[in-house]
Amino acid sequence: VLLLLTILDISRLHAYFGILAKSRPAILLFVAAVAIAVLRPRLLAIKNLVAAWPGRVMIALFLVACASAPFGLSLGGSASFLLFDYSKTLMYAGLLIVAIRGWRDVERLVWAYVIAVGILAFLSLFVVGISKTSSGAMYDANDVGLIMVVGLPLAVVLFQTARAPGKI
């Protein structure tokens, strides 16, 4: 479920198909991932959230963001950003942190990222093109560039370490 969520979040594949976009698959996958986490906690490494440094850093950044909100230009704008944008990122990061139990899980998540980058590249070049303005269904050129800068080295590493089926 988390791999599909990663692919949808990065590639935004669901946004290009009307009926799929209306079903809100990213929200459904997130709810499914949380439900699985609650129903089968033995599949998770909950200790990673506070014992490992990424979890502690994530919690610290959230606290700093909350503490700095009153000092922004607009308290309502800061609160809105924290509730509707930053919280989604933190929840997804938290799911990733507790879902990683070993190197195999990291490899699967990297594969999901690389697959999503491939889908995004195809959609950017052949379906909608890279726009100068960002809309809900597409990234702008800077966003695609940043995603590709991260995805291309990961793809090279995966293709070097993969067996024949992975290279195909």
N, C-alpha and C positions, 0 to 999 in steps of 0.2 A: 504494500500500500504506500509506504514511504518512497519507494523508488518511482512509482507512478506519479506521486505528488511532486517529486523533484522534476520529473520530465515535464509535467504540465506547467509547473511554476516557471521553469526556465524557458521552455519553447513557446509557451502560450498557444499551443496547438488548438486547444478548445475554443479560443476566441475567434478562430477563423470559420467555424462552422456554427450556424445560427442555433440549431436545436441543441447542440452540445454546449454552447455558451449559456443558453437559458437554463440548463440543468445544473449549472454551477458545480462541475466535477471536482474542482480544487477544494471547495468547502466540504463536499461529500467525502472526499478522500481524507481530508484532515480529520473530520468527525470519525471516520472509520479507524484511522490511526490512533486517535485518542481512545476510542472504544476498545480496541485491541490492547492498548497499553493498560487500560483499567481492568479488563477482563483476564488478561494473561500477564501479570507483572513479572513473572519469572523469565520472560523473554527479553526483559529490559535490564540495562545496567544503570539502575537509579543512582547508585553511588557516584557515577560519573558527573552528575549534576553539581555536586558539592566537593567531591574529592579530587577531581581533575581540574587543572587550571582553566580550561576553556569555560567550564560551567561557572566557576567563580568569577571569571572576567565578565561573562555575560550578565550575571546577577549584579556585579558592581557597575557595569555600564547602564543598566536599567535604573539603579538607584541614583546614579549621577544625572541621568536624563530627567528623572522625576524631581530631583532637588534643584535642577537648573530651570525647570519650567516656569517658576514664578518670575524669573529674571529676563524672560524673553519679551519681545515686543508685544505679543498678544498671548495672554494666559489661556484664552479659549483656543487659539490656534495651536499653542503648544500642547494643551491637553488633547485636542482633537488628533494631532499627529501621534501622540503617545498611545492613545486608545485605538486608533484605526489603522495606523501604518506600522509603527515600531513594535506594537504588541504582536502583530502577525509574524514579524520577523523573529522576535524572541521566542514565540511559541514553536515555530518551525525549527529554530536552532535548538531549542530544548528537546524537541522530539529527536532530532539528529543526534544530539549528545547522548541521550539515554538509549538510543537504538544501536549505537556502535558498541559491540561486545568484543570485537577483534578485528584483525586485518582483513578478513573475508568480507565483513560488513563495510569496511572502508572501500574495498575494491568494488563492491556492488554499487555503492553510492557514486563512486567515480565513473563507473560505466553508465549509470543513469544520467550523470551530468554530460558525459560525452555524447550519448544518444540524443539528449535534449539539444545540445549545441549543433549536432548534425541536422536535426529537424528545423531548428531556428535558421540555420544557414540556408537550407532549402526554401523555407517559407520567405525569407528575406530576399533571396535572389529571384525566385521564380513565381511566387504567389502575389506578394504585395509590394515588394521593393522596400528599400530603407528610406524612411521619410525624414524630412527635416523637423517635423513636429511629431510629438508623441501622442498617441491616442491609446485607448484602452486595449486595442487588439495588437498593437505593434510597438516595438522599441524604436527609438531614434538611433541614428548612426553611432553616437557615442556609447549608448547602452550595448548595442550589438558588438561594437569593438571591444568593450571591456569584457563581455562574456566570452568572446573569442580568444582574447589574450589569456584568459584563465583556461579555457577549454582546449586549445590547441596543444599546449605542453602536456596536459593530462592525457590527451588522445595519443600523443607520441609515446608516452610512458606505457600506456595500456597496450598499444600495438607492439611494443618491443617485448613486453612480458607475457602477452597472451599466447595461447596455443593456436593451432590452425583455425578452429571455429571462430575464435575471437578476432583473429586477423581478417577473416573473410567478412 
